[in-house]
Amino acid sequence: MLKRGKSLIILALVFFVAFLIFFFVAIFRQGERTEAALTGLQMTVLPAKVAKEAGFNIIVTAYEGGSVMTNYTGTIHFTSTDPAAALPADYTFVLGDQGTKTFSLGLIFGSTGTYQIKVEDVAAGKSDTQAGIIIFDGHANGSLVKTL
């Protein structure tokens, strides 16, 4: 009878220790964030024709599958084939962006011609490019025509 009592106590202790381990693992894992997979970036589409030196807003959205990736915290980089273009600096998304960031007047083409703009998350290997943007002088009757 004494052996059976000791066995029950040992069994109870084993279950108690297992419960504590499960409990602490569950608590510590609450703070962990699983990284979702970025499936794409999307940039707002500019008009086909743009006045040189006119500022444009650029909106970049990160996607996971077909949904906005609201927990995206990657860094994006802009490039353009216009060597005189003024582009936004590299930007690291924060959780408050909820997967979408607006760069107010963040793009200014500095040369006439046909160019492209690209936004890329280099680490994830995802990008979006808009090509064939025609940049014209923008002066009509001596004033700069700005298209927003």
C-alpha positions in Angstrom: 0.0 0.0 0.0 2.9 2.4 0.8 4.4 1.8 -2.7 1.1 2.6 -4.4 0.9 5.9 -2.4 4.4 6.9 -3.5 3.6 6.0 -7.1 0.5 8.3 -7.0 2.6 11.1 -5.5 5.3 10.7 -8.1 2.7 10.6 -10.9 1.0 13.8 -9.5 4.4 15.5 -9.4 5.2 14.5 -13.0 1.8 15.9 -14.2 2.4 19.1 -12.2 5.8 19.7 -13.6 4.5 19.0 -17.2 1.7 21.6 -16.6 4.2 24.2 -15.4 6.5 23.6 -18.4 3.5 24.0 -20.8 2.2 27.1 -18.9 5.6 28.9 -19.0 6.2 28.0 -22.7 2.8 29.3 -23.6 3.4 32.6 -21.7 6.9 33.2 -23.3 5.6 32.4 -26.8 2.9 35.1 -26.6 5.5 37.8 -27.3 6.9 36.0 -30.3 5.8 37.2 -33.7 5.8 34.8 -36.6 7.1 36.5 -39.7 4.6 36.3 -42.5 5.8 36.0 -46.1 5.8 39.2 -48.2 4.4 38.2 -51.5 4.5 41.6 -53.2 4.8 45.3 -53.1 2.4 47.6 -55.0 3.1 51.3 -55.9 0.4 53.7 -56.9 0.2 54.2 -60.6 1.4 57.5 -62.0 -0.1 59.1 -65.0 1.4 58.1 -68.4 2.6 61.7 -68.9 4.2 63.7 -66.1 5.5 67.2 -66.0 9.2 67.6 -65.2 9.8 68.9 -61.7 6.2 68.3 -60.6 6.0 66.5 -57.2 4.0 63.3 -56.9 2.7 61.3 -54.0 3.8 57.7 -54.0 1.8 55.1 -52.0 3.5 51.8 -51.4 1.5 48.8 -50.0 2.9 45.4 -48.9 0.9 42.3 -49.6 0.8 38.8 -48.2 -1.2 36.8 -50.7 -4.2 38.9 -51.7 -4.3 40.9 -48.5 -2.5 43.9 -47.2 0.3 42.7 -44.9 -0.5 44.9 -41.8 2.5 43.6 -39.9 5.1 44.3 -42.6 8.3 45.9 -41.2 10.6 45.5 -44.1 12.8 48.2 -45.7 12.1 49.5 -49.2 14.3 51.2 -51.7 13.4 53.4 -54.7 15.2 53.6 -58.0 14.5 55.4 -61.3 16.1 55.4 -64.8 15.9 59.2 -64.6 19.3 60.1 -63.3 18.0 63.5 -62.1 15.0 62.2 -60.3 14.5 63.0 -56.6 13.3 59.9 -54.8 12.3 59.1 -51.3 15.1 57.8 -49.0 15.1 54.1 -48.0 12.2 53.5 -45.6 11.6 50.9 -42.9 8.0 50.2 -42.3 6.7 50.3 -38.7 3.7 48.4 -37.4 1.8 51.7 -37.3 2.0 51.9 -41.1 -0.3 48.9 -41.3 1.4 47.8 -44.5 0.8 51.1 -46.4 3.0 54.2 -46.5 2.4 57.5 -48.4 5.4 59.5 -49.4 4.0 63.0 -49.9 5.5 64.7 -53.0 8.1 62.0 -52.7 8.9 61.7 -56.5 10.1 64.5 -58.7 11.4 63.7 -62.2 14.3 66.0 -63.2 14.7 65.1 -66.9 12.5 64.9 -69.9 12.2 61.6 -71.7 10.7 58.2 -70.9 11.6 56.6 -67.6 10.6 54.1 -65.0 10.4 54.0 -61.2 10.9 50.9 -59.1 10.3 50.2 -55.4 12.0 47.1 -53.9 12.4 45.2 -50.7 15.9 43.9 -51.5 16.0 41.5 -48.5 12.7 39.8 -49.6 13.4 40.1 -53.3 10.0 41.7 -54.1 9.5 44.8 -56.1 7.0 46.8 -58.3 8.0 48.8 -61.3 6.2 51.3 -63.4 7.8 51.8 -66.8 7.0 54.0 -69.8 6.4 57.2 -67.8 6.8 60.1 -70.3 8.3 63.2 -68.7 7.6 66.4 -70.6 9.0 69.9 -70.0 5.9 71.1 -68.2 5.9 74.7 -69.2 2.7 75.9 -70.7 2.5 79.7 -71.4 5.6 80.2 -69.1 4.2 78.5 -66.1 5.0 75.0 -64.7 2.1 72.7 -65.1 1.9 70.3 -62.1 -0.2 67.2 -62.3 -0.9 65.5 -59.0 
